[in-house]
């Protein structure tokens, strides 16, 4: 299992506040006409688990939850209404459609939470709810009530992984089962940390922190089928408890699972992702009446005696099932295990070594770890001449960069005098002082950080008037930078439209380059539409309004703004959502201005994001309004399906999102393309019309694609049958084009995007 289970020094134990005496139900069954209210619970058959309403200590809100039932201070292992707490205990029952629901306790009318399963019509008034001895709440129907449930809480975990539960990832759809920490020890609302299978490397488990990225990762597992690790612990009854950790890959369903089981089912065991982001395995000890940790110490050992570098019968201890640490040094000149060991043994800075074949058939590699990054670097610096040359080169490059930057800064101030501070073109864009921006962002604190793109980090700021803003700071390490900063400043300052993000000001002081935007509380579109838990916030009505809003924004920059602009990087992460879920197009750093009579242009520097670029642009560097139309078509299909275009590239060597949707469309199965979370409640004719428009936008020949004016009219029209027939979309299959054969430009760059894949190759 490696170091999957982190260890903490202090165990945070919290208990639900149960201020009332329970009138316990006699069984684990919830049937039509019956309900669970403030003074009642469901109890699993052996009494191991209970379900009912609770209020955490120091909290005035109420939640429906499941907890261990036979121990003091019972820990909560699952919560239903995490995002919609109650002011008083509610009512839990089977709704009129057969789903498990939580209603407001006072009126018994307001829907607080629902299992929201797709049920057959025959299931109305025929479903049952069962609390199993595993802690699983099941919605059953028919003969196989528990074997093939309509819905189960194990598929929707909270912060706790019980034995038999699993976290998983569908490699084709990116749909996940994952844990989400509590906001605090007394607040069940979703916190900042989540644990699941890694999207980019589906062979490891990763803990992510909101607006931060990967926080902790497990070992990388061999997913050729099944991998299992067993660990034995001595439990209070002096017998060994064996935990079996399993990582499995199901080729039939394209899913990767992580789960664990226990040899003694009477043992109370739980794994918790706590509010601090630590994943802890806990065992209840009856003799001490406490929860104890079964984990691994993550700190570093301290050496009692100094090393003598192999002169005093020193050696190595073999350690298995560990995750390899970072900052390794590979010694390719060491051809055997003994050579590798000898090299590390006689170097006092060397802490550990490992031998591995990096690829099948490749020679053995000696991998070593030193006392720190500096030791690893110094290992290679054996020739003073090399060091001297490196220092001279670096100094020369640095001086050239400083001189170039100062020259650019002087020129850009002269060029932008009108657009930044008001002047020649009448544009008024306030200049902010660096001191006020530091105050607004608490000195660019990590707590204020919203995310990071190719330009650099973005922070939330509070201006003196209590106005919330997003502050985009150019990173000195950014692959983008000065050119994109100037471009965005010039363009977006002159654009005003309800579906474009609004630039409020800028700062160019003390070598800082900063843009200030209106704050978007619902983040970017990709954060919602591709997340299996967040996407429920986007019903079909909201999705259609987002599609319409993006279309209006693109139509504006193409036709109605003071400047005719080609965006060149339309994608889900560049669509921001305000408090009302209205879309705002952002990131004009790669946009280009067209003359009023200009129809297309050519560039030797292709910029954009793989999967959204039109074929003529990706392969030949030709771009026009129709390039943005192509990107918009991909966006439509992503919004309708809830699937990333890039996810198909990662897990299928040939299929793309457009190709997958097109095959279903041709077979008359277009409804199967629509995201399952909105399929039943959407307007079918409207959703199919959007798909049709999307196919028209992603045609291979730019001449076959509609203009944004036509797109907007088609979206507004009521008759889908009147739309033009679509040909097979471009890039419906992945193809490998030789660069020289198609004349791909020599310089290719891509915007940074944590959601999509960016590859400097045309497909």
N, C-alpha and C positions, 0 to 999 in steps of 0.2 A: 504493500500500500504506500510505501514511502512515507513522506511526512505530511500525509493528507490531514491528519488531525493535529491542529495547533494546540499549544498548551498555554494556559494563563496562570498567573501567580495567584490571583484573587478570583474566586468564583462568585459571580453575581447571581444571587438567587432571589427571585421575587415571588410573591404569592398573590393569588387573586383575593380581592376583598369580597367576602360573601356575607353580607350583613343580615341575611335572612335564613330561616330554618328551611331546609329542603324537604319537600314531600316527594320522595324518590319514586319514580315509576318502577313497576315490577319487572320490566323487561326492556329490551333494547329496541323495541319496535315502535315506529310512528306510522299510524294508519290514517286514511282520510277521515276527517271529522274530529281528530284528536290534535292536541297542541301542547307545547311546552312553554310555560310562562315563568314569571319571576320565581315562584316557589317550587319549581319542578325540574327534574333532570331525566335524561335517558342514561341508563347504565348498561355497559356491555355485559354479555352473558356471565363472565366470571367476576365481574365487578372491577376489572382492571382500569377501565376508562369511564368517564362521565362526560355528558354534554349538557350545557345549560348556559344561562346568562351570568356574567361575572363583571366585576369592576376592579381593575388593578389598584393596588395600594397607592394612595395619594392622587387618585384620579376620580373625577366625577362622572365619567362616561361609562357606558355599558356595552358589552360585546357578547356575541354568541361564540362559545369556544368549547374545546375538548381538553380535558386535563386528566392526569393520573389521579385515580380516585381513592386509593387505599393508603396513602401516605400523608403525613402532615405537610402543610404549606404546599399543596399540589401544584406543580408547574403546568402552565398552559402549553399545549403542543400544537394547537391549530385554532385559528380565529377566522370567522366568516366575514363579518362586516368591518374589516380593518379600516377601510377608507370612509365608512359612514357610521360613526359611533352614535349610540343612543343616549338621550338624556335620562332615560329610565329603562328598566328591563322591558324588552319587547316580547313578541310572541313568535314562536317557531312552529311551523306547520306545513302541510302540503297544500300548495296553491291550487287554484281552479284549473290550471293547465297541467297539473301533476308534478310541478317542480317543488323542491324544497325552498321555502321562503322565510324571511324574517320581516314581520310587520311592526309598525309602531305600536307600543303597548297601550297607548291611550285611545287612539281612534280605531286601531286594527284595520286601517285602510292604507296608510302610506307604506309603500314597498321600500324596505331598507336594503335588502339583499336577496338574491335569488341564485339557485344553482344554474339557472339559465341553460339547461340542456335542451337539445332538439329532441322532442318526444313525438312518437306516433300518436295519431288521433285516438287510437284505442287505449292509450295510457291514461287518459283523463279519468280521474277518480279510481284509478286502478294501480297506482304506484304506492310504494311504501318506503319509509326511511329506516335504515338499520345502523346501529352503532356496533362495530365489530370489536372483538377482543384485541385486534391489532391496533386499535385507535382510528380505524378508517370509518368514516361516515359514508354510507352507500345509499344511492337512490336506485331501488330495484323495481323490476317489472317482469311478470311472466315467470317461467320455470327457473331460469338461471338468474335469480335475483342478485346473488353475490358473485357468481363466477363471471357474469357478463353484465355489469351494472350499466345503467344509463348515465350515471355520474358518480364520482367518488372524490372525497376530500384528498385522498392520496395523490390525485392528479393536479391538485391546487394547493401545494404546501405553503405554510407560512414561514416561520423561522426555524422549524424543527424537522429533522429527518429521523423518523422512527425506523426500527428494523423492518425490512420488507418494502419500505417506501423507496422511491428512486428519483433521482434527478436525471433529466434526459435532454437530448437535442435531436430534432429531426433535421438531418443534413440537407434535405431538399427544400423544406419550407422555413427552416430556422426557428420553428416553434419549439419552445422550451418548457420543461418543468424545472423550477429553480426555487431556492430559498431566498427570502428577503428579510433582513433583520428588523426588529422592532426599532422605532424611532428612539426609544429610551427604555430602561428597565420597567417603567410603569406606563408606557405608552405603546400599545400594539400597532399603531399606524406604521405603514411601511417606512423603514429607515433608509440610510444612505448606502447600505451594503447589500449585495446580492451574490449568491453562489450558484454556479451552474457549469455546464459543459462549455468550454471555450468555442466561440463561433469560428475563429480563424484556425485554431488547432484543435479539432474535436477529439483529440486523444489526451486531453488533460482537463482538470477541474480548476476553475479560477474564481476568486472572490474579486468583485469589482466594487469600486466606490463611486457614488454618483458624482458626476462632473470631475472625476479624477482619473478613471480608467482602471486597469488591472492593479489590484492591491496585494494579492497573494495567489500563487499558483501551485498545483500539485506536480508530481512527477508526470512524465509523458508515458502513456501506456501503449502497449503493442495491441492494436485493434484489428488483428487479422481474424478475430472471432471472439474469443473469450479470454479474459485474464482475471485470475483470482489470487488474492493474498489472504492468508489466515494468520491471525495474531492471537496468542493465548495470554490470558490474564488470570491471576489467582483471585477468586471472588471470596466474600466473607465466609462462606461455608467450606473453605479450604479445598474446593474443587476448581479445576481450571475452566474458565469461560473462554470459548473459542469464537472469535469474530471472523467471519468470512466476508471480505470486501471484494465485490465483483464489478468488473468493468466489461461490458459486452457491447458488441456491434452487431445489429440485426440488418443483414443485407437486404432482406425482403421489405422492410419498412423504412430503411435508410435512417434508423435511429441508433444513437449511442446512449447507453444507460450506465449509471453508477448507482450501486445499492450495497447494502450490507445486511447480513443475517447473523443470528446468535445461536449457539448450540443449546443454550438453556432458555426456553421460551418463558420461564417464570421470572427471569431477571428483568428488572425495569431499566431500560436503556434509552438514551436519546442523544442526538447530535444537534447542537444549537449554534446557529450563526448569531452571535450576540451583537448588541448595538455598537460595539467597538470594532467589528469586522473580523473577530476571531471565531473559528469553527472548532467547537469543543465537544468531545465525546464524554458523556457523563453516565455514571453507573450509580444506582441507588443501593446503599449498603444498609441492610435491615438492622445489623448489630449496632451501628453508630448513628442510625437515623439521619444520615446525610447523603448528599450527592457528592461523589468523588470523581475526579478526572481520570480518564484513561487516555493519556495523550503522551506526546513527546516534548521534551524540553527544547525550545527553539533557540536558546541562548548559546553562547560559545564557551567552550571549556577554557580554563586558565591553567597554563603549564606551571607545575610546582618547581621543576628543575630546568635549567637552560639546556638546550641541545648542544651536543658536541660534534654535530655533523658527521655521524657515523663512526666516530672513533671510540665509542664506549658501548659497543654491543647494542646500539639502538636499532629499532626496526619499525614496522608498520602493523597496524591492526586492520583486519579486513572488515569492512562495514557494508552490509547489503541493503537493498531496497530503499536507498536514499535518493532523493532528488539531487541532481548534480548542481552545485552552486554556480553562480555567475563568475565572469572574469577569469576564464581558464586560459592557459597558454598551451598551445599544441606544439610538441617537439617532433617534427617529422623525421629528424635524422636518427631517432632512436627506434631500432627495428625489432626489439624484443622486449618482453616484460622485464627481464633482468636489467637491461640497459636503462629502461624507464625508472625502475626502482632505484638503481644506483645513482642516476642523475639527481633524483629528488632527495635521496638520503644524504648526499654530500653537499647539499645546498641548504644552509640553515634557514633561508627564507621560504623554502618549499614546505608546505603544510600537508599536501596529499597528492596522490597521483591515481590515475585510472588508465586502463588500456581498452581501446575499442576499435572496431572496424566501422568507420563512419558510413560506408555504403557496402553493399554486398560485393565481394570480389576485390575490394580496395585493400591496400596494405594497412597493417596495424598502426594506430596512432597513439602516441604517448601524450596524455592530457595531464597537466599539472596545475596546482593552485598555490599561490604565494600569499605573503602576509597582507597584501593589499594591491590596489591597482598600480601603485608606484613600483612595487617589486616586480610585477609582471612586465611593466614597461622597461624597467632597468635591466631586466634579463637579456633583452636584445641589444642594449646600448653598450657594445663592447669596443667599438672603434671610435676614438675621439674625433677622428676626421669626419665621420658620419654625423656626429653630434654638432660639430662646428658648422658643417654645411647646412644642416637642418635649421640651426639658429639663425644663420645669415639669411637663408631663404625666407624663413618665417618673418624676420624683422623687415626685410624688403617688401614682402607681400603686405604686411600690416601697414607700413608707411604709405604704400601705394593706395591701399584701401581707404586710409584716413584722408589722404589728399583728394582721392576721387569723391569721397563722401562730402567733404567740405565744399568742393567745387560744385557738386550736384545741389547741395543745400543752398548755396548762394544763387545758382541759376533758378532753382525751383521757387525760391521766395520771390524772385522777380516775375517768373511766369505766373505764379498763382496769386499774385497780389490782389487781383480782382475777385477770384472765386473764393478765396478764403476769408477776406476781410471786407468785402464789398468794394466795388469800384467800377471797372470798365464794363462788365456785363450786368451789373446791377444785382448780382447774387450776394445775399447777406448770409454768411456763415460765421457764427461767433468763434473767436479764438479763445481757448481756455488755458489758464495757467497750469503748469505742472503741479504746483502746490495744492490747488483746489482738487485736481484729479487724485492726488495721493490721499487727500482727506476723504474724498468720496468713496475710494476703494479700500480704505484702511491700509494704505501703503501696499497696494496690490497683494493683499493677503490671500492665502490659499482658500480660506473660507468663502471669499467673494468670487472665486474663480468659477465661471460658467462652463468653460470648455476651451478647446484649442484647435485651430485650423492651420492651414499652410502659412497664413499671414503671421500668426502668433496667438497668444492667449487672449481670451475675452473675459472681462470681469463685470460683475454687477456693481453699480455705483449708486449712491444716494446724494443728489445735489442738495445745496442748502435749502432749496424750496421744497424738500422732500420728494423731488421728482426722481423716479427710478430710471436709470439709463444702463445701457450696455456699452462698455468701454473696451475697444479693440486696440491692443498694444502690439506694435511691430516687434517681433522677436529678432534679436541680433543674429540668431542662428537660422532664421527663416530662409527657406529656399525661394520664397517669393520676397517681396520687400519694397524697395524704393519705387520701382516702376509701377507696381500694383497700387501702392499707397497714393501716388500722384494721380493715377488713372481713376481710382475710385473717388478721390477727393474732387476731381474735375467733373466727373460724370454725375454722381448721385446728388451732388449739391445743386445741380440744375434740374433735377427730376422731382416732381411732386405728383404722387398718385396714391390712392388709398391702398393699393396692393403692392407698393414698393416700400421697403423699410426706409424710415426717415433718418437722414443724417442731421444731427443737432449741432455738431461742432467738431473742432479738431484741436490738436496741440502739437507743436513742433518746437520743442524747447529742451535744451541740455541733451541733445542727441536722441531724445524720445520722439517717436512718431506715433500719434494716437488719434483714433477716430471715435466719436461719441454718437451712439445711435439711440433711438427709442428702445425701451426694454420690452422684450417679448416673453411674457410669463409662461407660455406653453411651449417654449423652446422651439426646436426645429421639427419639421414634418417627419423625418426619419425616426426620431426618438419615439414617436407615437405609433405610426402606421405599421412599422415592422416589429414592434414589441408585442408579444402575445398577451401581456397583461395590460399594457397601456392602450392598445388599439380599441378596447371597448369604449374609450372616450370618444371615438370617432364613429358615430352611427352613419348610415348611408346619407342622410340629409347633410351632415357636416362634410362628408367626403365630396359630395357633389358641389357644395358651395366652395370648397377649397379648389376643386378643378376649375370652376367658373372664375374664381378670383385670380388664379394663376394665369388663366387665359386672358383676362382683362389687363393684367399687369404686363404681359408680354406684348399684347396688342398695342398698349400705350407706348412702350419703348420702340416698337417697330414703326408706328404710324403717327401717333398723336403728340409725342413729346417734342420739345424744342430741338432735340438732337435725335437723329435716327440711329438707334443703338442695337448691336447684336451682342447678346449677353455672353454666349460661348461656354457657360458653365452652369446651365440649369440642371438641378438635381435635387433630390429630396432634402439633403442636409442644408441646402441654400434657400429653402422655403421656411420662413419663420412664422409662428402662429401667435397672434395676440390673445388677450384674455377672452375674446369671443370666438376664438378659433378661426379668425380671418387670416388668410395667407398673405405674407409679405415677402416679395422676392428680395434677396440680399446678395452681397458679395459681387460687386461690379469691377473687381480688380483685374479681371481678364477680358472685360467687355471692350468692344471697338465701335467707333463712330463711323457711320456710313454717310456718304453724300446723298442728297435727296434723289439724284438720278442714278446712283450706284446700285447694282444688283448683286454683285458678289466680289470677293477679294481672295487673294491667295497669300499664304504665309509659310515661311520656312520654320516657324516655331509653333507647332501644334500644342495648344493648351486645352485642358478640360479634364473630364473624368471618364475613364473606361466604362463602357456600357451605355453612356448617354450621348456619345459623339456619333454624328452621322457618318456614313461610309466615305463620302467624298471628302469630308474634313479629316477623318482619322487616317485615310490612306493617301490623300493627295494634297492636303492643306487648304482646300477650297472651302470657304465658309460664306454664308449668306443668311437671310432671314429663315430660309428653309432648314438651316442647321439647328436653329432654336426650335423650329417646329418639330424636328425629329426628337430632340431632347424632351419636349413637352409630351410627345406621344408615349415615350418610355415612362414618363412620370404618371400619365393617366393609367397605364396598365399596372404600374406599381400600386397606385392608390386604390384601384378597383380590386386587385387581387390580394393586397397586403403582403406581397412577396417582393424581395429585392431582386433586381435584374442580376446583380453580381452573384447572388447565391447559386444560381444555375451554373455559372461559370466555374465556381469552386468545386461543385460536386458532380457535374456531368460534363464529360469532355466534348460533347457536341451540342447539347440543348441550351437554348436561351429562354428567358421569360417570354419574349415575343413569339418564339417558335413553339413553346409549350401552349401558350394561349391560342395561337393560330391553329394548331392541330385540333384542339377542342372545339374551336369556333367552326372549323370546316365540317366537323362531325355533328354539328347541331347541339353541342354540349357546352355552349358558352356560359351557362349558369354555373358550371363547375369552376370557372375561372374566378368568380366573385368570392371574396374573402368569406370564410365560413362564419365569422363573427357578425356579418351583416347580411348574409345571403337570404335568410328567411324574412328579414324585415325590410329589405330594400325594395325600391320600385324597379321591377325586372326590366321594363322597357327602357328606363332611364340608364340603368347600369349597362345593359347591352348596347345602348346607343353610345355611351362613353367608350366602351371597348371598340366599337366600330370606328369612331373618330380616332382612337389611339392607333388602330391599324393603318388608317389613311395617313396619319402623321409620320409613321415609320417606314414608308415606302422607300425602296432603294434609290429610285430616280427622283431627284429633287423636284422635277417638273410634275411628278404625280402627287406630291404632297400639297395639301391646301395651304393657303395663307392663314395667318392668325385671324384675319377678319372673317374668313369662311369658317374657320374652326369655331369661333364664338357664335356665329349664326347657327351652325349645326347643333351646338350644345343647347341653344335656346329653342330650337325647333321641337315640335311634338311628334313628328312622323319619322321614325328611324328608317322606314322603308324607302324614303325619298333620298337617303344618303347614297353617294356614289359607291360602286362596287370596289372592293379593295383587292389588290394583288397580294401575293405572298410578301410579308415584311422583309426588310433588310435584316441581316444578321439573325435570321431565324435558326441558323445552325452556326456553330463556331467553325471558322476556317482559318487555316494558317497561310497567310499571304507572305511570300518572300518580300523583304523590304525593297530590294533593288528593282524587282519586277513591277511594282506598282508605283514606284517613285515616291516613297515616303520621305518627307523632309528630314534633314539631318538632325535638327534640333527638336526635341519633343519634351514637353513638360506637362505636369498634371497637378491639379489642385489637391491639397491634402484633404482627405476625407476619411473619418474613422469608420464610416459605414460601407462605402463602396470600395472596390478594388481598383487601383490605379496602376496600369501597366503600360510602359512606353512602347507598345507594339500595336499596330492595327490588326483587326481581326479579319 
